[in-house]
Amino acid sequence: MAESAADFYARVVAQVGEGRLPAPPVTEWPTFPWEVEDGAIVAKRLAPPGPEESRRGTGGVDCGLCDERGAVGTIWRDDVWRVKPLPTRHGLPLTLMLETHEHLDFTDLDEHQAAQVGVLTVRLARIVESLPNIARCHVGRWGEGTEHCHVWFFGRTEGLLQTRGSFAIEWDEILPPGPEDLWRADLAEVARKLVTHGGEVLV
C-alpha cells in the first residue's frame, strides 16, 4: 500500500527527532530579509535604491519559457495556457505553474486573457484543494525573475500546520520531497479535472 502524505511527514518528524532540517538556499539569496547578529535574528540593513535588473527573457529574447524547454512537463494545455509542475519536486506536495504559450508579460494580457486567468486560477485552486492530502492552495504572481507570464500554485500539506500562510513558500524549500507516486497521482488528477472544461491532457 502506498504511503500517505501524513505518514510520510510523520516519518520525517520521527527521523529528525530533536534535530533540524537543513537550511535551504533561500538564506543565501540577496533578497532574504533576515540575518543573525549577536545571537538574535534581525532584519538585514536596507540597501539604498538602485537600478532595476533585466528579467530573463525580456522582450522574448532567450526566453526559457518560449522554446521547447518551456513546455517540458506540461500536464494540461489549451490554445492559450498550459499547466505544469516545477522540473524537480520540492517539499510541498504540489507546486504548479500556469503559463501562456505566447511570450506575454502579466500586464500584457488583454481583457479576454485576463478573464481567463481569473477563471483558471479559481478552477485550479478548487482542484488542488480537492486532493486528499492537501488542505489549501496558495496562489502567487511575482514576475521578478522572468518576464514570461507565469502564476504559481502551492498546495499546502493537510495537517502540517507549521506550513500555513505565506511561510509555506519557505517550507517548500526546507521539507524533503514527498512520495513520488502521490505527486504523480495528484498531477494526473489535476489534468483530468481541468480537461473536463476543455483543453488537452498530457500526463
Secondary structure by P-SEA (a helix, b strand, c coil): ccccaaaaaaaaaaaaccccccccccccccccccccccccccccccccbbbbbbcccccccccccccccccccccccccccccccccccccccbbbbbbbccccccccccaaaaaaaaaaaaaaaaaaaacccccbbbbbbbccccccbbbbbbbbccccccccccaaaaaaaccccccaaaaaaaaaaaaaaaaaacccccc
